[in-house]
Amino acid sequence: MKFLLTNDDGIEAPGLKALERLVAGFGHGGGPEDRLVIAPSSPASGISHATTTDGPLRVNRLGARRHSVDGTPADCVRVALHRHAGEFDWVLAGVNNGGNLGIDVYHSGTVAAVREAAIHGLPGIAISHYHNHPLGDADWERAIRWAGPVIEDLIARPWLPGQFWNVNLPAPDLAPDAPEVVHCSLDPSPLVLSFREEQDLLHYDGRYSLRPRRDGMDVDVCFGGRIVVTRMGVHDQAP
């Protein structure tokens, strides 16, 4: 089993390093020769599915199986497919520093990376770690422990063309040592539109932890301290 690893927090992000450690622990692949890392040179969070088609992309070789791209997460997957077609079986994106829940999937560069993979016929999993920022912090070692069995389970399931998965890990301060894994749908509730004005500039100041939620959907499940898994598809993104 061979993996392409990417993210939207950038090549030096601790979440990507956590994902590399996680994959290295898989028993059916994950060795240095089994994983290719291609991620943005700098953070590209919230950039959605933007791609670069009207200018050049610089690819920086950082090692034999490790590269950065001066572009978006979707660019990274496109470059990987162009240069390394056939060299991997799954695309994993993350571990994102913060949740990608509900309508966040339309904003998220992490989710866009695996959506791009699915468009080209490869299965993918986006993994994000919700935390009560700025009240809490990500716990990358716990994220590895929680996400590993979930990813291995999804890889073992039958896969349909165009399908990908969105996984969100709960905040460490809200979850037990072994959180329940729940498969459910996306919450379509919009984020609160709240801005503060300073010198004619608007700054978004909505509180993520106070966002609307519907019972039993992904936001509610994750905020309740459980791991949430949502199956998605490139042909039908509606929650």
N, C-alpha and C positions, 0 to 999 in steps of 0.2 A: 504494500500500500504506500503510495507516494503522495505527498501533500505540497500544495502551494500555500504559503502563509503570508498574510498581508494585514493591513489595518488602516485606520484613518488618523491615528494619533502620532504617526511618524515612526521612522525606522528605529529611533532610540527609546521609544516608549516602553515603560516597564511592563505594560500589558502584553506587548508583543514578545518580550523576553519570557514572560510567564507562559505564553502559548507555545513557544519553542521548547521550554522545559516539559510542558505537558505532552507534546507530541513525541518528544524523545523517550518518554516513558511507555509508549504504546508497544505492545508485544508483537504486532503485525506490521511493523514498519515504523518509521520515525527517526531512524539513524541519520547522521549527517548527509548521507547520499540519498536519503529518501525524502528530504524536505528542501524546498526552494523558497527562500524568503525574498520577496520584492514588495517594498513598502514606500510610502511617500517620504521624501527627504526631510520634510517638516510637517507639523500638524496640519491636517486637512479635515478637521471635524466639522460636521454640519454642512458639508459641501454637496450632499446628496449624490446624484448620478452624473455629475458633470464629467465631461471628457474633453481632452485637448485635441482638436482637429484642425485648428487654424494657425498652428505654430509648432516649433520643434519641441521634443521632449529629451531632456538629458538623463541618461541612465548611468549611474555611478556604481562601478564594481567595487564592492567592499570585501569580497571573498569569493571563493569558487562557487558557492551556492547562496550568495547573499548580495542583494543589490538594492539601491534606492533609486527612486524616480522623482524628478522635479515636476510632479504632476499630482493627480487625484488618485484615490483608491481604485476607481474604475479604470483609470489609465494603467495602473500597476498590473491589473489582471489582463488587460488588453496587450500590454507589452510582454507579459509572461507567456500568453498564448501565442503571440507572434514569434517569439524567440525560442520558446521551449515547448512547443506543441507536442503532446503525447508523453510528457515527462512527469505528469502527476495525475492522480485519480480523483482527488478532492481538493476543494479550496476552503480554507479556514480563515476567517477574518476576526481579529480582536487581539487580546481580550480588551474590549473598549473600556476606557475609564469613565464609567457612567452608564446609565441605562439607555437602551434603545427600545422603548415600549410603545405600544399603540401607534399613533400617527407619526411617532418619531421615525418609523421605517422609511418615510418619504423624505426626511431630512438627512438621514444618516449615511455617511460615507462608508461605514463598516458594512451596513446592510447592502449598499449599492455594489460593493465589491463582489459579494456572493451572488447578487442578482445578475451582474455582468457575466459571471461564470455560468450561471444557469442559462442565460441567453445563448451561450456558445456550447451548450450541451454537457456541462460539467456540474455535478452536485456540489453544494456548498453549505457551510454552517457559519452564521455570524454569532459571535459570543460577546456579551456585554456584562459588565459588573456594576449594577446599581449601588450607589451609596448616598448617604444623606449629606452630600456636599453642600455647604462647608462644615456641617456638623459631624461628618464622619469621613472615613477614608476607605479606599479599596484595600482589600486584604488579598494579595496576589497568591500567596501560598494556599489559602483557603479556596480561592478561585480555581486553582489547579486541581485541588482535591475534589471539589464539587463538579467541575466541568468534565473531567476525564471520563467517568462512567457514562455521562449523558452523550458525549460525542461518540464514544465507542458504540453505544446503543443505536444512535441514529445512523452511523456508518453501516451497521449490520442490517438495517431495515431495507426493504425493497425501495428502489428509487424510481420515480417517474420523470421523464424528460421535462425540463422547465421548472422543477421543484427545488426549493431550498428551505433552509431552516433558520429561525431566529431564536436564539437562546439568551435568556436574561437571568443572571445570578442575583440573589437578593443582597441587601445590605447586611454586612456581618453582624451589626448590632440588633438586627431584627430577626435573625435566623437561628435555628438550632444547629448543632454540630453536623447533623445529617438532614438537610432540608428535603422535604417531599418534592418530587418532580411532577409537574402538572402540565399536560398538553391542553392548550386552549386557544381561543381566537384573539385577534387584536382588538383593543378597545378603540372605537372610533372617536371618542371625545376629544375635542380640540384643546390644545394648551391654552392657558389663560393669556390673553393679550394685555400685558401690563408693562408700561414703560415709565421711566422717570425722565424728566427733562432737565438738562443741565446746559446752560449757555447755548441754547438753540439746537442741542443734540439730544437724541433719544437713546436711552440705554434700557435694554430689556431687563426687567427685574422680577419676572414671574418666578415663583417658588415651585420647583419641580415636584417636591414632596407633597405639595398641596393641589396638584393637578386633579381635575375631575376623573372619576373612575366608575366603571360599571361592575357590578357584582359578577364574579366568576370569569372576568376577562383578564388579559395579561397584566395590566397595570395593578389591578386589585390583588391578583395572585402574588406578584412579585413583591409588592408593598407589604403583603402579609407574611413575608419571610419564606416563600417557597421559590423553587427554581421553575421558571416558566419556559415552555417550548411551544413555538408556533410554526406550523407548516405553511409555507407560502409558495406562490408560483408566479412566473413572469407573465402568464397570460391572464391572470385574475388577481389583482392586488387588493381588491376590495375586502375590508374586514368582514 
